[in-house]
């Protein structure tokens, strides 16, 4: 990821650290036999935070990485097809 805004990187790292904390929390909750509902809520929070980071990276990919690949000689259609295929995985 070239030309990434340092503030954007900071936000992504903060989100990922939050995910790490949530995962530790889920581990504790399972060890303490907390309710399934509480555990699921934490898992949903983890999924949401990871998704937000994925969206930021996908935006960066769409706006810079594809252009960079084409500038480096990759066929335009190949670069676009690869990008579409990669971005479609975000919704799986």
VENLIN-V60710 format. One record per pair of residues at least 6 apart in sequence whose ideal C-beta (glycine too) atoms are under 8 Angstrom apart, sorted by sequence separation. I is the first residue (numbers start at 1). J is the second residue. D is the distance in whole Angstrom. If there is no record, write none. Layout:
I J D
I J D
This chain:
70 76 5
29 38 6
30 39 7
70 79 5
29 39 5
69 79 4
26 39 6
29 42 7
66 79 5
69 82 8
66 80 7
26 42 5
25 42 6
26 43 6
66 83 5
65 83 8
22 42 6
26 46 7
62 83 7
61 83 7
22 45 6
23 46 6
22 46 5
61 86 7
62 87 7
61 87 7
19 46 5
22 49 7
58 87 6
19 49 5
18 49 6
19 50 6
58 90 6
16 49 8
15 49 5
15 50 8
55 90 7
54 90 6
15 52 6
16 53 6
15 53 5
12 53 5
12 56 6
11 56 7
12 57 7
8 56 6
8 60 8
1 57 7
4 60 6
1 60 6
1 61 8
3 64 6
2 64 7
1 64 8
2 65 8
1 65 7
2 68 7
